Amino acid sequence: MEAIGQPIRKLPAMQVSYNKLKTFGECALKYRLAYIERVPRPPIGTLGFQRRLHAALAQYHHFARRDGIVRKQSSSLPMLNSAAQARSQR
């Protein structure tokens, strides 16, 4: 008990959302790991694939540009624009 005249200890503000309540309802440990401990979760299925594909292509283009295999982006824009126009006319 707090003594009379002593300041009341304030708790940090808690934000409640539907997802937090749903997660807690499913499993209290899952809630603790996700929202209190903030343990990173592995990416979900296709999102994980998309991230890996993007990272691989970015790394390839980084080294290809460095080695002069791929043109700089500004010089390939006209080619991309003409390809996009051809697709839109189909």
C-alpha positions in Angstrom: 0.0 0.0 0.0 1.1 3.5 -0.7 1.5 5.7 2.3 -0.7 8.7 2.6 1.0 11.7 1.0 3.3 9.6 -1.1 3.1 10.0 -4.9 1.3 7.3 -6.8 3.5 5.3 -9.1 2.3 5.8 -12.7 2.3 2.8 -15.0 3.3 3.3 -18.6 0.4 3.8 -21.0 -0.8 0.7 -22.7 -2.0 0.7 -26.3 -4.7 -1.8 -27.0 -5.5 -3.0 -30.5 -7.7 -5.8 -32.0 -4.6 -7.7 -33.0 -3.1 -7.5 -29.5 -6.3 -8.7 -27.9 -6.6 -11.5 -30.5 -3.0 -12.6 -30.0 -3.5 -12.7 -26.2 -6.7 -14.7 -26.6 -4.9 -17.2 -28.7 -1.8 -17.6 -26.5 -0.4 -15.5 -23.6 3.1 -16.5 -24.4 2.7 -15.5 -28.1 1.5 -12.1 -26.9 4.5 -11.7 -24.5 7.0 -12.7 -27.2 5.4 -10.5 -29.9 4.5 -7.3 -27.9 6.5 -7.3 -24.7 9.8 -9.0 -25.6 9.5 -7.9 -29.3 11.1 -11.1 -30.6 11.3 -10.8 -34.4 9.1 -13.3 -36.3 10.1 -15.0 -39.5 8.5 -13.5 -42.6 5.3 -15.1 -43.8 5.4 -17.4 -46.9 5.3 -15.3 -50.1 6.4 -12.1 -48.3 9.6 -13.8 -47.3 10.1 -15.0 -50.9 9.6 -11.5 -52.2 12.0 -10.0 -49.8 14.7 -12.6 -50.6 14.1 -12.1 -54.4 14.4 -8.3 -54.1 17.5 -8.6 -52.0 19.1 -11.0 -54.5 18.3 -8.7 -57.5 19.5 -5.6 -55.7 22.8 -7.3 -54.9 23.2 -8.5 -58.5 22.5 -5.1 -59.9 24.9 -3.5 -57.4 27.8 -5.7 -58.5 26.8 -5.6 -62.2 26.7 -1.8 -62.2 30.1 -1.7 -60.4 31.6 -4.1 -63.0 29.9 -2.2 -66.0 27.7 -5.1 -67.0 24.4 -3.2 -66.5 23.7 0.3 -67.7 22.8 3.0 -65.3 19.2 3.3 -64.6 18.7 6.7 -66.4 20.0 5.2 -69.7 17.6 2.3 -69.6 14.4 4.4 -68.9 13.5 5.0 -72.5 13.7 1.2 -73.2 11.4 0.5 -70.2 9.0 3.2 -71.2 8.7 1.8 -74.7 8.2 -1.7 -73.3 5.4 -0.4 -71.0 3.7 1.3 -73.9 3.8 -1.9 -76.0 2.2 -3.8 -73.1 -0.6 -1.3 -72.6 -1.5 -1.4 -76.3 -2.1 -5.2 -76.2 
